[in-house]
Amino acid sequence: MTTDSPDGPSAAESGPGPGSVAGASASASAPASAPASAPVSDVVVYYKSDGYTMAGERLMGRQSAGASFLTGLARHARSPDLICMAQDRASAEEFADTTRKAALDGPRPLRSARWISVDAPERLAETGCLFYPSPTITDQAWQRRAHDQRAWSLCGITHTTASDTVMEAIGSFSTAPLQSWDAVICTSQAVRDTLSGVLDEWGDYLESRLDAPAGAGRNACALQLPVIPLGIDAASFDPDPAARTAFRAAHDIAEDAVAALFLGRLSATAKAHPLPMFLGMQAARVETGRAAHLILAGWFETDAERDQIERLAREACPDVPVHIVDGRDAELRRQAWSAADLFTSLSDNIQETFGLTPIEAMATGLPVVVTDWNGYRDTIEDGVQGFAIPTISAAPGDGQDVASRYRSRRFSYGGYIARTAQFTAVDIDAARNAYTRLISDPALRRKMGDAGRRRARSVYDWSVIIPAYEELWDDLARRRAHDPEVAAPRPGRARDPLRDDPYKVFVGYPSTTLRDDMRVTRRAPDADLESLVRHSINSAGVGLMLSGPDLRILLGAISDADGAKGISVGALVSANDTAARETRRSILWLAKLGIVRLAPA
């Protein structure tokens, strides 16, 4: 993969488009300043490994979703090019390798992969849209405002929305330069309702704070909030009879026994309190008289959580063997899916926004028993692919003290969601009835499992979801061409007031600032320069000033100047006007190191 470095492409890497895999042609690009007159097909994926890998010790839902998204994009995107925005070459190579491997089993096995550096956001105009794997897209909007707000769209996506970071991001939707051609995808209707509610309250506050007309604050958020679910590669979840046999033999699960599977993070405080599952399975075991097992495929945050859950399992479901396996291991996950006869996840935590595992279970052909909770509610049709177990939480107004303690940092994020979950109840009797019906009725398991498999493939497969994303991106492109611009930059005013030029913001700090009429003279010999440049204490400016050869030319011009009179800053800048900013900074850096002297005219 050839890539564009922050300092610009080398001779071997230059070309009309972002850096590309050898043999791939760069696509033509329209001028960044021209509004799009037709939908732009390509999207750039903002890539950092943490958002797309399932290889870490702490496997989170957003990472599983990100990894699956890359697979879906590689196999089903209509554009022949896959493009990432990344911080460095290594990340870009990782993106290229990941997507290339993912595409091998797709309808088009070979794709090109290209890279845009995070230091060159203006290159996004060549594609028209940046996909950012979280809802925190306002920083990207401020960066775009420094260039051309019509040049590209921003598309984020929700995962957990309960954290203070995300709530602050939602609030910034109304004040950042986000446009109607930007979007944050909501993965469930419940998430969209949450965002809309928060924005309504925040808009009311803005009206009060600014003494603005009614509705002004609530209409300040221009971006789109479409509901599009997460997707999966449904075919990859086809059950494997050999894996089923191996897992059951390893864990002493007889073939005629019914095995229920929970797959996900094993946390009572951050995912799902296991007691309703344990009690429901125990009651179903007693009522049916059938051998039943419970497989927990996941991971624990702490040893204390492991001890708590293992002890609770022994106490609450003594007649149901519980098998705990490491859900971070891809092979064990594959075996667990195949070994199970039904899937269950009784989530009761506000950190859950969608939940991939129920649709993965449906793709495997398993009936599901899940809570009627947030995104789970959108996933299954109660009584068709499985059962939705009712939940009940405290009423609005009963949690203000919890929120206040979270605001004051008395509660951490983990403490906040744990305490909120303590006052959400799952209908244990409904769970028992669901488990009992499925354990006792193999025909019902098959019927619901078949319905789930059909739904997973027709609604949630990436072959369906990626076109929905692309339809959204097309709509954003149309809006870029025609909708009015929010917060158009004003001449002479800061484009990003809270991240303005530091030499402007702090102009009152120094005695004076660099001027073109100042004179530059040599102060120290080259030997001192070489020593000082090699010292790591002086390396922070590398990449922000002239390169080594150009710096040597600059020094030569200063040395060649007339003795004590020297040469003006303006003359040095004029000699290298294509890098005027870098030249001025280089002069100051040389003065900082004592190599040159600056003096008034």
C-alpha positions as CSV (number, residue, x, y, z in Angstrom):
1,M,0.0,0.0,0.0
2,T,1.4,3.4,-1.0
3,T,0.2,6.2,1.3
4,D,0.3,9.9,1.6
5,S,2.5,11.0,4.6
6,P,1.7,14.1,6.6
7,D,4.6,15.8,4.9
8,G,3.3,14.9,1.4
9,P,3.9,11.9,-0.9
10,S,7.3,10.9,-2.1
11,A,8.0,10.8,-5.8
12,A,7.0,7.1,-5.9
13,E,3.8,7.9,-4.0
14,S,2.5,10.9,-5.9
15,G,-0.6,10.8,-7.9
16,P,-4.0,12.4,-8.4
17,G,-5.7,10.6,-5.4
18,P,-4.9,9.4,-2.0
19,G,-2.2,6.8,-1.7
20,S,-3.3,3.5,-3.2
21,V,-2.5,-0.2,-3.3
22,A,-0.1,-1.0,-6.1
23,G,-2.0,-1.7,-9.3
24,A,-5.1,0.3,-8.2
25,S,-6.0,3.4,-10.1
26,A,-6.8,6.6,-8.2
27,S,-10.3,8.0,-8.8
28,A,-10.9,11.4,-10.4
29,S,-11.9,14.1,-8.0
30,A,-14.0,17.3,-8.3
31,P,-12.7,20.6,-7.0
32,A,-13.2,20.9,-3.2
33,S,-14.9,24.2,-3.5
34,A,-17.6,23.1,-5.9
35,P,-20.9,21.9,-4.3
36,A,-21.8,18.4,-5.2
37,S,-24.4,18.3,-8.0
38,A,-24.9,14.5,-7.7
39,P,-24.4,11.9,-5.0
40,V,-20.8,11.0,-4.4
41,S,-20.4,7.2,-4.1
42,D,-17.2,6.9,-2.0
43,V,-17.0,7.1,1.7
44,V,-13.8,7.5,3.8
45,V,-13.6,5.4,7.0
46,Y,-11.9,7.1,9.9
47,Y,-9.7,4.2,11.1
48,K,-8.1,3.7,14.5
49,S,-7.4,0.1,15.4
50,D,-9.2,0.3,18.7
51,G,-12.5,0.9,17.0
52,Y,-12.3,-2.1,14.7
53,T,-10.4,-4.9,16.5
54,M,-11.7,-7.9,18.5
55,A,-8.3,-8.9,19.6
56,G,-7.9,-7.0,22.8
57,E,-8.3,-8.0,26.4
58,R,-11.4,-5.9,26.8
59,L,-13.8,-6.8,23.9
60,M,-16.5,-4.2,23.7
61,G,-19.6,-4.1,21.6
62,R,-18.5,-1.1,19.6
63,Q,-15.3,-3.0,18.6
64,S,-17.4,-6.1,17.5
65,A,-19.7,-3.8,15.6
66,G,-16.7,-1.9,14.0
67,A,-15.0,-5.1,12.9
68,S,-18.2,-6.4,11.4
69,F,-18.8,-3.1,9.6
70,L,-15.4,-3.3,7.9
71,T,-16.2,-6.8,6.7
72,G,-19.6,-5.7,5.4
73,L,-18.1,-2.6,3.6
74,A,-15.3,-4.6,2.0
75,R,-17.8,-7.2,0.6
76,H,-20.8,-5.1,-0.3
77,A,-19.8,-1.4,-0.9
78,R,-20.6,-0.4,-4.5
79,S,-17.4,1.6,-4.9
80,P,-14.3,-0.3,-6.1
81,D,-12.1,1.8,-3.7
82,L,-12.0,1.4,0.1
83,I,-10.5,4.6,1.6
84,C,-9.5,5.3,5.2
85,M,-8.4,8.4,7.1
86,A,-5.7,7.3,9.5
87,Q,-3.0,8.9,11.6
88,D,-0.1,6.9,10.2
89,R,1.1,4.5,7.6
90,A,0.9,1.5,9.9
91,S,-2.8,2.1,10.6
92,A,-3.5,2.5,6.9
93,E,-1.7,-0.8,6.1
94,E,-3.7,-2.5,8.8
95,F,-6.9,-1.1,7.3
96,A,-5.8,-2.3,3.8
97,D,-4.9,-5.8,5.1
98,T,-8.1,-6.2,7.1
99,T,-10.4,-5.1,4.3
100,R,-8.6,-7.1,1.7
101,K,-8.9,-10.3,3.7
102,A,-12.6,-9.6,4.4
103,A,-13.3,-9.1,0.7
104,L,-11.9,-12.5,-0.2
105,D,-15.2,-14.3,0.6
106,G,-17.3,-11.5,-0.9
107,P,-18.9,-11.1,-4.3
108,R,-15.8,-9.0,-5.4
109,P,-12.8,-10.7,-3.9
110,L,-10.2,-8.0,-4.6
111,R,-10.5,-4.3,-3.8
112,S,-8.0,-1.4,-3.7
113,A,-7.4,0.4,-0.4
114,R,-6.3,4.0,-0.1
115,W,-5.3,6.4,2.6
116,I,-6.0,10.0,3.5
117,S,-3.8,11.4,6.3
118,V,-5.6,13.1,9.3
119,D,-3.3,16.0,8.6
120,A,-4.9,16.5,5.2
121,P,-8.7,16.7,5.9
122,E,-9.2,18.8,2.7
123,R,-8.6,15.6,0.8
124,L,-12.1,14.4,2.0
125,A,-13.5,16.6,-0.7
126,E,-12.4,13.9,-3.2
127,T,-14.9,11.5,-1.8
128,G,-17.6,13.6,-0.2
129,C,-18.2,11.8,3.1
130,L,-16.3,10.7,6.2
131,F,-17.7,7.8,8.3
132,Y,-16.7,8.3,11.9
133,P,-17.3,5.3,14.2
134,S,-18.9,7.2,17.1
135,P,-21.3,10.1,17.6
136,T,-18.5,12.5,18.6
137,I,-18.2,14.1,15.2
138,T,-18.0,17.8,16.3
139,D,-14.2,18.0,16.2
140,Q,-14.4,16.9,12.6
141,A,-16.9,19.6,11.9
142,W,-14.6,22.3,13.3
143,Q,-11.7,21.0,11.2
144,R,-13.9,21.1,8.1
145,R,-14.9,24.7,8.8
146,A,-11.3,25.7,8.3
147,H,-11.6,24.5,4.7
148,D,-15.0,24.3,3.0
149,Q,-18.1,23.3,4.9
150,R,-19.8,22.1,1.7
151,A,-16.9,19.9,0.5
152,W,-17.9,16.8,2.4
153,S,-20.4,15.3,4.8
154,L,-19.8,13.7,8.3
155,C,-21.5,10.5,9.3
156,G,-21.2,9.2,12.9
157,I,-22.9,6.3,14.6
158,T,-24.2,5.7,18.1
159,H,-23.0,3.0,20.4
160,T,-23.2,3.7,24.1
161,T,-24.9,7.0,24.7
162,A,-25.0,7.1,28.5
163,S,-21.4,8.3,29.1
164,D,-20.6,12.0,30.0
165,T,-18.4,12.2,26.9
166,V,-21.3,11.2,24.5
167,M,-23.8,13.4,26.4
168,E,-21.4,16.4,25.9
169,A,-21.1,15.5,22.3
170,I,-24.9,15.4,21.9
171,G,-25.1,18.9,23.5
172,S,-22.4,20.1,21.0
173,F,-24.6,19.1,18.1
174,S,-26.5,22.4,18.6
175,T,-23.4,24.7,18.9
176,A,-20.9,23.1,16.6
177,P,-20.9,23.9,12.8
178,L,-22.7,20.7,11.9
179,Q,-24.8,20.9,8.7
180,S,-28.0,19.3,7.4
181,W,-25.7,17.2,5.2
182,D,-24.2,15.6,8.3
183,A,-25.8,12.6,10.2
184,V,-25.4,10.5,13.3
185,I,-26.9,7.1,12.6
186,C,-29.1,5.9,15.5
187,T,-28.9,2.1,15.7
188,S,-32.4,1.8,17.3
189,Q,-35.5,3.9,17.7
190,A,-35.0,4.1,21.4
191,V,-31.6,5.7,20.9
192,R,-33.0,8.2,18.5
193,D,-35.7,9.1,21.1
194,T,-33.0,9.6,23.7
195,L,-31.0,11.9,21.4
196,S,-34.1,13.9,20.5
197,G,-35.1,14.2,24.1
198,V,-31.7,15.4,25.2
199,L,-31.5,17.9,22.3
200,D,-34.9,19.2,23.2
201,E,-33.9,19.9,26.8
202,W,-30.6,21.4,25.7
203,G,-32.3,23.6,23.2
204,D,-34.6,24.9,25.9
205,Y,-31.6,25.7,28.0
206,L,-29.9,27.6,25.1
207,E,-33.0,29.7,24.5
208,S,-33.0,30.6,28.2
209,R,-29.3,31.2,28.4
210,L,-29.2,33.5,25.3
211,D,-32.7,35.0,25.7
212,A,-33.5,33.7,22.3
213,P,-36.9,33.3,20.8
214,A,-38.9,30.1,21.5
215,G,-37.8,27.3,19.2
216,A,-34.5,28.9,18.3
217,G,-32.4,26.5,20.5
218,R,-34.5,23.5,19.7
219,N,-34.0,24.1,15.9
220,A,-30.3,24.7,16.3
221,C,-29.3,21.1,15.6
222,A,-29.3,20.7,11.8
223,L,-27.8,17.2,11.4
224,Q,-29.9,14.1,10.4
225,L,-30.6,11.4,12.9
226,P,-31.7,8.3,10.8
227,V,-32.4,5.0,12.3
228,I,-30.3,2.2,10.7
229,P,-29.5,-1.0,12.6
230,L,-26.1,-2.6,12.9
231,G,-25.4,-5.4,10.5
232,I,-23.8,-8.8,10.5
233,D,-22.4,-11.3,8.0
234,A,-25.2,-13.7,8.4
235,A,-23.6,-16.6,6.5
236,S,-20.6,-16.6,8.9
237,F,-23.0,-17.8,11.7
238,D,-24.1,-21.0,10.0
239,P,-23.9,-23.7,12.7
240,D,-21.1,-26.3,12.5
241,P,-22.1,-29.8,13.6
242,A,-18.5,-30.8,14.3
243,A,-18.0,-27.7,16.5
244,R,-21.2,-28.6,18.3
245,T,-20.1,-32.1,19.0
246,A,-16.6,-31.0,20.1
247,F,-17.9,-28.3,22.5
248,R,-20.6,-30.6,24.1
249,A,-18.1,-33.4,24.5
250,A,-15.6,-31.1,26.2
251,H,-18.2,-29.8,28.6
252,D,-20.1,-33.0,29.2
253,I,-23.3,-31.8,27.6
254,A,-25.4,-34.7,26.4
255,E,-26.9,-34.4,22.9
256,D,-30.4,-34.6,24.2
257,A,-29.8,-31.9,26.8
258,V,-30.9,-28.3,26.0
259,A,-28.1,-25.7,26.2
260,A,-28.9,-22.0,26.5
261,L,-26.2,-19.5,25.6
262,F,-25.4,-16.0,26.8
263,L,-22.6,-14.4,24.8
264,G,-21.2,-11.0,25.8
265,R,-19.5,-9.2,28.6
266,L,-20.1,-10.9,32.0
267,S,-21.0,-8.0,34.2
268,A,-24.0,-7.5,36.5
269,T,-23.4,-3.8,36.7
270,A,-22.5,-2.9,33.1
271,K,-24.4,-5.4,30.9
272,A,-27.1,-7.6,32.4
273,H,-27.8,-8.8,36.0
274,P,-27.7,-12.6,35.7
275,L,-30.2,-13.4,38.4
276,P,-33.4,-13.4,36.2
277,M,-31.6,-15.7,33.8
278,F,-30.4,-18.0,36.6
279,L,-33.8,-18.2,38.3
280,G,-35.6,-18.6,35.1
281,M,-33.4,-21.4,33.9
282,Q,-33.6,-23.2,37.3
283,A,-37.4,-23.0,37.3
284,A,-37.6,-24.2,33.8
285,R,-35.3,-27.1,34.6
286,V,-37.5,-28.2,37.5
287,E,-40.8,-27.7,35.6
288,T,-39.8,-29.6,32.5
289,G,-37.7,-32.2,34.1
290,R,-35.3,-31.9,31.1
291,A,-31.6,-31.7,31.4
292,A,-30.6,-28.1,30.8
293,H,-27.2,-26.3,30.7
294,L,-26.2,-22.7,30.6
295,I,-23.2,-21.5,28.6
296,L,-21.7,-18.1,29.5
297,A,-19.3,-17.1,26.7
298,G,-17.8,-13.8,27.7
299,W,-15.2,-12.2,29.9
300,F,-15.0,-10.5,33.3
301,E,-13.8,-7.1,34.1
302,T,-12.4,-8.2,37.5
303,D,-11.9,-11.4,39.5
304,A,-14.4,-10.0,42.0
305,E,-17.1,-10.0,39.3
306,R,-16.2,-13.6,38.4
307,D,-16.5,-14.7,42.0
308,Q,-19.9,-12.9,42.4
309,I,-21.4,-14.4,39.3
310,E,-20.1,-17.9,39.9
311,R,-21.5,-17.8,43.5
312,L,-24.8,-16.5,42.4
313,A,-25.1,-19.2,39.8
314,R,-24.5,-21.9,42.4
315,E,-27.1,-20.4,44.6
316,A,-29.8,-19.5,42.1
317,C,-29.6,-22.4,39.6
318,P,-28.1,-25.4,41.4
319,D,-29.6,-27.9,39.1
320,V,-28.4,-26.2,35.9
321,P,-24.7,-26.7,35.1
322,V,-23.1,-23.4,34.1
323,H,-20.1,-23.5,31.7
324,I,-18.1,-20.3,31.6
325,V,-15.8,-19.9,28.5
326,D,-13.7,-17.1,27.2
327,G,-15.9,-15.3,24.7
328,R,-12.9,-13.3,23.4
329,D,-11.6,-16.5,21.7
330,A,-13.0,-16.6,18.2
331,E,-12.9,-20.4,18.0
332,L,-14.6,-20.8,21.4
333,R,-17.3,-18.3,20.2
334,R,-17.8,-20.3,17.1
335,Q,-18.2,-23.6,19.0
336,A,-20.5,-22.0,21.6
337,W,-22.9,-20.7,18.9
338,S,-23.1,-24.2,17.3
339,A,-23.4,-26.0,20.7
340,A,-26.4,-24.0,21.9
341,D,-30.1,-24.7,21.4
342,L,-31.4,-21.3,22.4
343,F,-29.9,-17.8,23.1
344,T,-30.7,-15.5,25.9
345,S,-29.6,-12.0,27.0
346,L,-31.7,-10.2,29.6
347,S,-30.0,-6.8,29.4
348,D,-31.1,-4.2,31.9
349,N,-28.4,-1.6,31.5
350,I,-28.5,1.8,29.9
351,Q,-25.1,1.3,28.3
352,E,-26.7,-1.1,25.9
353,T,-28.0,0.7,22.8
354,F,-28.5,-2.0,20.1
355,G,-27.1,-5.5,20.9
356,L,-25.5,-7.5,18.1
357,T,-25.7,-10.9,19.8
358,P,-29.5,-11.4,19.3
359,I,-29.2,-11.0,15.6
360,E,-26.1,-13.2,15.5
361,A,-28.1,-15.8,17.4
362,M,-30.9,-15.5,14.8
363,A,-28.4,-16.0,12.0
364,T,-27.2,-19.2,13.7
365,G,-30.8,-20.4,13.8
366,L,-31.3,-20.1,17.5
367,P,-34.6,-18.9,19.1
368,V,-33.9,-16.0,21.4
369,V,-35.1,-14.9,24.8
370,V,-34.2,-11.3,25.3
371,T,-35.5,-8.4,27.3
372,D,-37.9,-5.8,25.8
373,W,-35.1,-3.3,26.1
374,N,-33.8,-0.6,23.8
375,G,-32.4,-2.0,20.6
376,Y,-33.4,-5.5,21.5
377,R,-37.0,-4.3,21.1
378,D,-36.4,-3.6,17.4
379,T,-34.6,-6.9,16.8
380,I,-37.2,-9.6,17.4
381,E,-40.9,-10.0,16.9
382,D,-42.2,-11.3,20.2
383,G,-43.5,-14.9,19.7
384,V,-42.0,-15.2,16.2
385,Q,-38.2,-15.4,16.5
386,G,-38.3,-15.8,20.3
387,F,-39.7,-14.1,23.3
388,A,-39.3,-10.5,24.6
389,I,-39.3,-10.3,28.4
390,P,-40.9,-7.2,29.9
391,T,-38.8,-4.7,31.9
392,I,-39.7,-1.9,34.3
393,S,-37.6,0.9,35.4
394,A,-37.9,3.8,37.9
395,A,-40.1,6.7,36.7
396,P,-38.7,9.9,35.3
397,G,-37.9,12.1,38.3
398,D,-36.6,9.3,40.5
399,G,-33.0,9.5,39.3
400,Q,-32.0,13.1,39.6
401,D,-29.8,12.5,42.6
402,V,-28.0,9.7,40.7
403,A,-27.4,12.2,37.8
404,S,-26.2,14.9,40.2
405,R,-23.7,12.5,41.8
406,Y,-22.4,11.6,38.4
407,R,-22.1,15.3,37.5
408,S,-20.1,15.9,40.7
409,R,-17.8,12.9,40.1
410,R,-19.1,11.2,43.2
411,F,-20.1,8.4,40.9
412,S,-17.8,7.2,38.1
413,Y,-19.4,6.2,34.7
414,G,-19.4,2.6,35.9
415,G,-21.0,3.6,39.2
416,Y,-23.6,5.7,37.4
417,I,-24.8,2.9,35.0
418,A,-24.5,0.3,37.8
419,R,-26.8,2.3,40.1
420,T,-29.2,3.1,37.4
421,A,-29.5,-0.7,36.6
422,Q,-30.2,-1.5,40.2
423,F,-33.6,0.0,39.8
424,T,-34.6,-1.8,36.6
425,A,-36.5,-5.1,37.0
426,V,-36.8,-7.9,34.5
427,D,-40.0,-10.1,34.7
428,I,-38.6,-13.3,36.1
429,D,-41.9,-15.2,35.6
430,A,-42.0,-14.3,31.9
431,A,-38.4,-15.4,31.5
432,R,-39.2,-18.7,33.3
433,N,-42.2,-19.3,30.9
434,A,-40.1,-18.5,27.8
435,Y,-37.3,-20.9,28.9
436,T,-39.9,-23.6,29.8
437,R,-41.6,-23.5,26.5
438,L,-38.4,-23.6,24.5
439,I,-36.7,-26.3,26.6
440,S,-39.8,-28.5,26.4
441,D,-40.7,-28.1,22.7
442,P,-38.0,-28.9,20.1
443,A,-40.5,-28.1,17.3
444,L,-41.0,-24.6,18.7
445,R,-37.2,-24.1,18.9
446,R,-36.9,-25.1,15.2
447,K,-39.8,-22.9,14.1
448,M,-38.5,-19.8,15.9
449,G,-34.9,-20.5,14.9
450,D,-35.9,-20.8,11.2
451,A,-37.9,-17.5,11.5
452,G,-34.9,-15.9,13.1
453,R,-32.5,-17.1,10.4
454,R,-34.8,-15.6,7.7
455,R,-35.1,-12.3,9.6
456,A,-31.3,-12.0,10.1
457,R,-30.6,-12.5,6.4
458,S,-33.4,-10.3,5.1
459,V,-33.1,-7.4,7.6
460,Y,-29.7,-7.4,9.2
461,D,-27.2,-8.9,6.7
462,W,-24.6,-6.4,5.5
463,S,-25.8,-6.9,2.0
464,V,-29.0,-5.1,3.2
465,I,-27.4,-2.6,5.6
466,I,-24.6,-1.3,3.5
467,P,-26.9,-0.2,0.7
468,A,-29.0,1.6,3.4
469,Y,-25.8,3.4,4.5
470,E,-25.1,4.3,0.9
471,E,-28.6,5.6,0.4
472,L,-28.1,7.9,3.4
473,W,-24.7,9.1,2.1
474,D,-26.4,9.9,-1.3
475,D,-29.0,11.9,0.5
476,L,-26.4,13.8,2.4
477,A,-24.6,14.6,-0.9
478,R,-27.8,16.0,-2.3
479,R,-28.3,18.2,0.8
480,R,-24.7,19.4,0.4
481,A,-25.6,20.8,-3.0
482,H,-28.7,22.6,-2.0
483,D,-29.3,23.2,1.7
484,P,-28.4,26.5,3.4
485,E,-25.1,26.5,5.2
486,V,-25.0,26.8,9.0
487,A,-22.5,29.2,10.6
488,A,-20.8,30.3,7.5
489,P,-17.3,31.6,8.4
490,R,-17.0,35.4,8.5
491,P,-14.0,37.3,7.0
492,G,-11.4,38.1,9.7
493,R,-13.1,36.0,12.4
494,A,-11.9,32.7,13.8
495,R,-13.2,29.6,12.1
496,D,-12.6,27.6,15.2
497,P,-12.8,30.0,18.2
498,L,-11.9,27.5,20.9
499,R,-8.9,26.1,18.8
500,D,-7.7,29.3,17.2
501,D,-4.1,30.0,16.1
502,P,-2.2,30.0,19.4
503,Y,0.0,32.9,18.3
504,K,-3.1,34.9,17.8
505,V,-4.8,33.8,21.1
506,F,-1.7,34.4,23.1
507,V,-0.4,37.4,21.2
508,G,-0.2,39.4,24.5
509,Y,2.4,37.0,26.0
510,P,5.6,37.9,24.1
511,S,7.4,41.2,23.9
512,T,6.7,41.3,20.2
513,T,6.0,39.0,17.2
514,L,8.0,38.2,14.1
515,R,7.8,40.9,11.4
516,D,9.0,41.0,7.8
517,D,11.3,44.0,8.5
518,M,13.3,42.2,11.2
519,R,16.9,41.4,10.3
520,V,18.4,37.9,10.6
521,T,22.1,37.3,11.1
522,R,24.2,34.2,11.9
523,R,25.2,33.8,15.5
524,A,26.7,30.3,15.8
525,P,28.6,28.0,13.5
526,D,27.3,24.9,11.8
527,A,29.0,22.6,14.3
528,D,26.7,24.0,17.0
529,L,23.7,23.5,14.8
530,E,24.4,19.9,14.2
531,S,24.7,19.2,17.9
532,L,21.6,21.1,18.8
533,V,19.5,19.5,16.1
534,R,20.4,16.0,17.1
535,H,19.4,16.7,20.7
536,S,15.9,15.2,21.3
537,I,14.9,18.2,23.5
538,N,14.7,20.3,20.3
539,S,12.7,17.9,18.2
540,A,9.1,19.0,18.9
541,G,9.1,21.3,15.9
542,V,10.0,18.6,13.3
543,G,7.4,18.3,10.7
544,L,6.2,21.9,11.3
545,M,9.0,23.7,9.7
546,L,11.3,23.3,6.7
547,S,12.9,19.9,6.0
548,G,16.6,19.3,6.5
549,P,17.8,20.3,3.0
550,D,15.5,23.4,2.9
551,L,16.7,24.4,6.3
552,R,20.3,24.2,5.1
553,I,19.4,26.4,2.1
554,L,17.8,28.9,4.5
555,L,21.0,29.0,6.6
556,G,23.1,29.5,3.5
557,A,21.0,32.5,2.5
558,I,21.5,34.0,6.0
559,S,25.2,33.3,5.9
560,D,25.6,34.9,2.5
561,A,23.9,38.1,3.6
562,D,25.8,41.3,4.3
563,G,27.8,40.9,7.5
564,A,26.2,42.5,10.6
565,K,23.3,43.9,8.6
566,G,22.0,40.4,7.8
567,I,18.9,39.8,5.7
568,S,15.3,40.7,6.4
569,V,12.7,38.1,7.3
570,G,10.6,39.2,4.4
571,A,13.4,38.5,1.9
572,L,13.9,35.0,3.3
573,V,10.2,34.3,3.1
574,S,9.9,35.7,-0.4
575,A,12.6,33.3,-1.6
576,N,10.4,30.3,-0.4
577,D,6.9,31.7,-0.7
578,T,5.3,28.3,-1.2
579,A,6.3,27.5,2.4
580,A,6.1,30.9,4.0
581,R,4.7,29.7,7.3
582,E,7.3,27.0,7.6
583,T,10.0,29.5,6.7
584,R,9.0,31.9,9.4
585,R,8.8,29.1,12.0
586,S,12.2,27.9,11.0
587,I,13.7,31.3,11.5
588,L,12.3,31.4,15.0
589,W,13.4,27.9,15.8
590,L,17.0,28.8,14.7
591,A,16.8,31.9,16.9
592,K,15.5,29.7,19.8
593,L,18.6,27.5,19.5
594,G,21.0,30.5,19.3
595,I,22.0,29.8,15.7
596,V,20.7,33.1,14.3
597,R,20.0,36.5,15.8
598,L,16.8,38.5,15.3
599,A,16.9,42.3,15.6
600,P,14.6,45.2,14.7
601,A,15.2,46.8,11.3
